[in-house]
């Protein structure tokens, strides 16, 4: 057998491939290498000399460390603590050359299933041998300074290979030794080249032995193999620099890194790349699979929309305006935007795809008729007690218990019988506390301010109610809700005019938004639609009472406009009509919540912020450091949404009210209603008439509904976020001049307005960016949207929608009173309960949505909650570190205050018999479906 030291010398001298020298380790020749042919690669490190000094001597024989020019200054002696392994690194400088410091680089690489520790493969075998050679990772130290004596030239980097030096169950450690001259200057960056054949997740690099102490690089990034792309990765220290303050030796690298991230706008993106660019939403449809799945692109004059991350896939063969979806392949997102493996195992591809690609087809086999309704209410209840038996093929053939492993809350194994895969839903907390909660009008009203969609209720400011739509197309503009109807409902308390004057009349208004789509949706099988208005009265107790529902159908099929008003009643016929009308309104509210207040106003509009931040702000920029935690995984979850949720015939189209026109409606709302300057919480409340500016009130606002849990808790969280952002911004931007002359910051804001949201680039309402106050407002809005706003509309989905009669996502039949035949009316009078059940989602639609809502309501074990984790760069600046600690302390106080509010019996919208406490804006949570917790980012 070849001796290890001779083997190394041979490799160094000949520079030939290492493979031919290692045939003694394998059965057969090079062509026979495979997992079953390797004797065991795990034993190869045993061939390495065990004695540390001998190993070091052998390493130096192969890779003599480059020597930097000595300077006359004295050497340093330091002892640094390796925090990851809890032992002292003795950096005593034994080099006899005066002015040279011995520096040890410790590189921490995460063990991952996706990277080069994934499996016993050919690449893994080669990479193990690369580790054995001590040539795993090439590092180059970069000086922050230029050569003063050589006309400002960059100093040469100091290079050395890192060798494998141990590890644990979570990571592998590599080490490298450098000799750094004192005149090299401060080390500001490290260039990294991955010598393996597979990517690796680089966690940290720490340089020990420098006079100023350890220098930290928190990388947290995938580094591709040099065989995929020879471009070296650039990692900067944790220090923040405004562009004008960038050390001279790093300016070129700062610009180069941004250029690499922008790409050239050409070609199909590869999975290992980290390129951020823009495109329109032209991949929702799938015309190559079926022309029925063709959808118009969103983005442009005709259908304005925010931009998504460009993937560069070829165009569809059936429709040149659509992009091919690469069916069966994961949608591209820049590599560092992908889910962590913890997230992968608890949600993402496996869990979501388990629902959409395995569970849903399996449900179709159980429920043969996709339009079949639930025949009785106890059949709905049985989903939580008995469940549905899934066919055996629902369990992935290659992995036993796949569905149960991915969704243990939903898919059960019933021991002691032949029921193996049982889809049995967890009982939502709302139903757990009050089985009939969904039936009560008080709860219907309460959830408009303390439920899943608390962002649609608004003040009635004008009377009578009128439509703004063209009467030639949609019929008379006057509402059928008259003063007489309202006075009858609130008679003896107040008149309608007085109620409006005293700000006591509120509305859910989906009339003008939905009416243009009614005739289109009604042509789809198993779907219907109305324009709707629902009025509420603010009682002296501070609760809302529903007064009237108006449903409108425009002129169509040769019929005139139809509209009718429904009110609570004591008569049986009117009561059932009211209940069915409520089901229609709730379907409208569910669709608007999911499409607009959830998808559009958080996920969709944030994607351009993420792209622009990575394209225009260097990782060294303090605003990049502030925003980065709030963008974690957003591009990945949005790609999954395009792949399986908002796509043609996906969950939204098949199971929510607007059907195939869902995304078109979101484009129309974006065009007519979305404004960045209205997305902060105070501005949104003022626009809806829920708040009035008042400098003498907390938060500078006076709420028209004082007991409004979302607004009450949200304003506290908003103020806490804004105080943190104010401290942060004022530290880096002491005056307006610094803001105006920050070229990266100005390019970032310009690109968001003119490219990411380019269809609205000419709107006059965009905030200007000239002062620290302007920047504080912009950043606070972005952080609020990605944290508090998203948490409020996402993590209560299963709590309030898990029992679907409370929030039906679709209404499938028209009102019994809309132009009924004699037979239809008799059938309704005979069995009104059946009319309601037929209106509800079908069995297939309901179970599909319930499973998806369960996943979307789940906190991952690696969730990062707002104020929980201090970013490394913040900790290195004492001013920012102290500001963050104040931020965290305020959030902990908010938790206590929310608990106190939920115990307050005077707050009837959050306290009472059977009422679920309002906790959606409590900052912290444990993993799972908890109905609380505010993550930093839109990560689900």
Rosetta blueprint (number, residue, H / E / L):
1 X L
2 X L
3 X L
4 X H
5 X H
6 X H
7 X H
8 X H
9 X H
10 X H
11 X H
12 X H
13 X H
14 X H
15 X L
16 X L
17 X L
18 X L
19 X H
20 X H
21 X H
22 X H
23 X H
24 X H
25 X H
26 X E
27 X L
28 X L
29 X L
30 X H
31 X H
32 X H
33 X L
34 X L
35 X L
36 X L
37 X L
38 X E
39 X L
40 X L
41 X H
42 X H
43 X H
44 X H
45 X H
46 X H
47 X H
48 X L
49 X L
50 X L
51 X L
52 X H
53 X H
54 X H
55 X H
56 X H
57 X H
58 X H
59 X H
60 X H
61 X H
62 X H
63 X L
64 X L
65 X L
66 X L
67 X E
68 X L
69 X L
70 X L
71 X L
72 X L
73 X L
74 X L
75 X L
76 X L
77 X E
78 X E
79 X E
80 X E
81 X E
82 X E
83 X L
84 X L
85 X L
86 X L
87 X E
88 X E
89 X E
90 X E
91 X E
92 X E
93 X L
94 X L
95 X L
96 X L
97 X L
98 X L
99 X L
100 X E
101 X E
102 X E
103 X E
104 X E
105 X E
106 X E
107 X E
108 X E
109 X E
110 X E
111 X L
112 X L
113 X L
114 X L
115 X L
116 X L
117 X L
118 X L
119 X L
120 X L
121 X L
122 X H
123 X H
124 X H
125 X H
126 X H
127 X H
128 X H
129 X H
130 X H
131 X H
132 X H
133 X H
134 X L
135 X L
136 X L
137 X E
138 X E
139 X E
140 X E
141 X E
142 X E
143 X E
144 X L
145 X L
146 X E
147 X E
148 X H
149 X H
150 X H
151 X L
152 X L
153 X E
154 X E
155 X L
156 X L
157 X L
158 X E
159 X E
160 X E
161 X E
162 X E
163 X E
164 X E
165 X E
166 X E
167 X E
168 X L
169 X L
170 X L
171 X E
172 X E
173 X E
174 X E
175 X E
176 X E
177 X E
178 X E
179 X E
180 X E
181 X E
182 X H
183 X H
184 X H
185 X L
186 X L
187 X E
188 X E
189 X E
190 X E
191 X E
192 X E
193 X E
194 X E
195 X L
196 X L
197 X L
198 X L
199 X L
200 X E
201 X E
202 X E
203 X E
204 X E
205 X E
206 X E
207 X E
208 X E
209 X L
210 X L
211 X L
212 X L
213 X L
214 X L
215 X E
216 X E
217 X E
218 X E
219 X E
220 X E
221 X E
222 X E
223 X E
224 X L
225 X E
226 X L
227 X L
228 X L
229 X L
230 X L
231 X L
232 X L
233 X E
234 X E
235 X E
236 X E
237 X L
238 X L
239 X L
240 X L
241 X L
242 X L
243 X H
244 X H
245 X H
246 X L
247 X L
248 X H
249 X H
250 X H
251 X H
252 X H
253 X H
254 X H
255 X H
256 X H
257 X H
258 X H
259 X H
260 X H
261 X H
262 X H
263 X L
264 X L
265 X L
266 X L
267 X L
268 X L
269 X L
270 X L
271 X L
272 X L
273 X L
274 X L
275 X L
276 X L
277 X L
278 X E
279 X E
280 X L
281 X E
282 X L
283 X L
284 X L
285 X L
286 X L
287 X L
288 X L
289 X L
290 X L
291 X H
292 X H
293 X H
294 X L
295 X L
296 X L
297 X L
298 X E
299 X L
300 X L
301 X L
302 X L
303 X L
304 X L
305 X L
306 X L
307 X L
308 X E
309 X E
310 X L
311 X L
312 X L
313 X L
314 X L
315 X E
316 X L
317 X L
318 X L
319 X L
320 X L
321 X L
322 X L
323 X E
324 X L
325 X L
326 X L
327 X L
328 X L
329 X L
330 X L
331 X L
332 X L
333 X L
334 X L
335 X H
336 X H
337 X H
338 X L
339 X L
340 X L
341 X H
342 X H
343 X H
344 X H
345 X H
346 X H
347 X L
348 X H
349 X H
350 X H
351 X H
352 X H
353 X H
354 X H
355 X H
356 X H
357 X H
358 X H
359 X H
360 X H
361 X H
362 X H
363 X H
364 X H
365 X H
366 X H
367 X L
368 X L
369 X L
370 X L
371 X L
372 X L
373 X L
374 X L
375 X L
376 X L
377 X H
378 X H
379 X H
380 X H
381 X H
382 X H
383 X H
384 X H
385 X H
386 X L
387 X L
388 X E
389 X E
390 X L
391 X L
392 X H
393 X H
394 X H
395 X L
396 X L
397 X L
398 X L
399 X L
400 X L
401 X L
402 X H
403 X H
404 X H
405 X H
406 X H
407 X L
408 X L
409 X L
410 X L
411 X E
412 X E
413 X L
414 X L
415 X L
416 X L
417 X L
418 X L
419 X L
420 X L
421 X L
422 X E
423 X E
424 X L
425 X L
426 X L
427 X L
428 X L
429 X H
430 X H
431 X H
432 X H
433 X H
434 X L
435 X L
436 X L
437 X H
438 X H
439 X H
440 X L
441 X H
442 X H
443 X H
444 X H
445 X H
446 X H
447 X H
448 X H
449 X H
450 X H
451 X L
452 X L
453 X L
454 X L
455 X L
456 X L
457 X L
458 X E
459 X E
460 X L
461 X L
462 X L
463 X L
464 X L
465 X L
466 X E
467 X L
468 X L
469 X L
470 X L
471 X H
472 X H
473 X H
474 X H
475 X L
476 X L
477 X L
478 X E
479 X L
480 X L
481 X L
482 X L
483 X H
484 X H
485 X H
486 X H
487 X H
488 X H
489 X H
490 X L
491 X L
492 X L
493 X L
494 X L
495 X L
496 X H
497 X H
498 X H
499 X H
500 X H
501 X H
502 X L
503 X L
504 X L
505 X E
506 X E
507 X E
508 X E
509 X E
510 X L
511 X H
512 X H
513 X H
514 X H
515 X H
516 X L
517 X L
518 X H
519 X H
520 X H
521 X H
522 X L
523 X L
524 X L
525 X L
526 X L
527 X L
528 X L
529 X L
530 X L
531 X E
532 X E
533 X E
534 X E
535 X E
536 X E
537 X E
538 X E
539 X L
540 X L
541 X L
542 X L
543 X L
544 X E
545 X E
546 X E
547 X E
548 X E
549 X E
550 X E
551 X E
552 X E
553 X E
554 X L
555 X L
556 X E
557 X L
558 X L
559 X E
560 X L
561 X L
562 X E
563 X E
564 X E
565 X E
566 X E
567 X L
568 X L
569 X L
570 X L
571 X L
572 X H
573 X H
574 X H
575 X H
576 X H
577 X H
578 X H
579 X H
580 X H
581 X H
582 X H
583 X H
584 X H
585 X H
586 X H
587 X H
588 X H
589 X H
590 X H
591 X H
592 X H
593 X H
594 X H
595 X H
596 X H
597 X H
598 X H
599 X H
600 X H
601 X H
602 X H
603 X H
604 X H
605 X H
606 X H
607 X H
608 X H
609 X H
610 X H
611 X H
612 X H
613 X H
614 X H
615 X H
616 X H
617 X L
618 X L
619 X L
620 X L
621 X L
622 X H
623 X H
624 X H
625 X H
626 X H
627 X H
628 X H
629 X H
630 X H
631 X H
632 X L
633 X L
634 X H
635 X H
636 X H
637 X H
638 X H
639 X H
640 X H
641 X H
642 X H
643 X H
644 X H
645 X L
646 X L
647 X L
648 X L
649 X L
650 X L
651 X H
652 X H
653 X H
654 X H
655 X H
656 X L
657 X L
658 X L
659 X H
660 X H
661 X H
662 X H
663 X H
664 X H
665 X H
666 X H
667 X H
668 X H
669 X H
670 X H
671 X H
672 X H
673 X L
674 X L
675 X L
676 X H
677 X H
678 X H
679 X L
680 X L
681 X H
682 X H
683 X H
684 X H
685 X H
686 X H
687 X H
688 X L
689 X L
690 X L
691 X E
692 X E
693 X E
694 X L
695 X L
696 X L
697 X L
698 X H
699 X H
700 X H
701 X E
702 X E
703 X E
704 X L
705 X L
706 X L
707 X L
708 X L
709 X H
710 X H
711 X H
712 X H
713 X H
714 X H
715 X H
716 X H
717 X H
718 X H
719 X H
720 X H
721 X H
722 X H
723 X H
724 X H
725 X H
726 X H
727 X H
728 X H
729 X H
730 X H
731 X H
732 X H
733 X L
734 X L
735 X L
736 X H
737 X H
738 X H
739 X H
740 X H
741 X L
742 X L
743 X H
744 X H
745 X H
746 X H
747 X H
748 X H
749 X H
750 X H
751 X H
752 X H
753 X H
754 X H
755 X H
756 X H
757 X L
758 X H
759 X H
760 X H
761 X L
762 X L
763 X L
764 X L
765 X L
766 X L
767 X L
768 X L
769 X L
770 X L
771 X L
772 X H
773 X H
774 X H
775 X H
776 X H
777 X H
778 X H
779 X H
780 X H
781 X H
782 X H
783 X H
784 X H
785 X H
786 X H
787 X H
788 X H
789 X H
790 X H
791 X H
792 X H
793 X H
794 X H
795 X L
796 X L
797 X H
798 X H
799 X H
800 X H
801 X H
802 X L
803 X L
804 X H
805 X H
806 X H
807 X L
808 X L
809 X L
810 X L
811 X L
812 X L
813 X L
814 X L
815 X L
816 X L
817 X L
818 X L
819 X L
820 X L
821 X L
822 X H
823 X H
824 X H
825 X H
826 X H
827 X H
828 X H
829 X H
830 X H
831 X L
832 X H
833 X H
834 X H
835 X H
836 X H
837 X H
838 X H
839 X H
840 X L
841 X L
842 X L
843 X H
844 X H
845 X H
846 X H
847 X H
848 X H
849 X H
850 X H
851 X H
852 X H
853 X H
854 X H
855 X H
856 X H
857 X L
858 X L
859 X E
860 X L
861 X L
862 X L
863 X L
864 X L
865 X E
866 X L
867 X L
868 X L
869 X L
870 X L
871 X L
872 X H
873 X H
874 X H
875 X H
876 X L
877 X L
878 X H
879 X H
880 X H
881 X H
882 X H
883 X H
884 X H
885 X H
886 X H
887 X H
888 X H
889 X H
890 X H
891 X H
892 X H
893 X H
894 X H
895 X H
896 X H
897 X H
898 X H
899 X H
900 X H
901 X H
902 X H
903 X L
904 X L
905 X L
906 X L
907 X L
908 X L
909 X L
910 X L
911 X L
912 X L
913 X L
914 X L
915 X L
916 X L
917 X L
918 X L
919 X L
920 X L
921 X L
922 X L
923 X L
924 X L
925 X L
926 X L
927 X L
928 X E
929 X L
930 X L
931 X L
932 X L
933 X L
934 X L
935 X E
936 X L
937 X L
938 X L
939 X L
940 X L
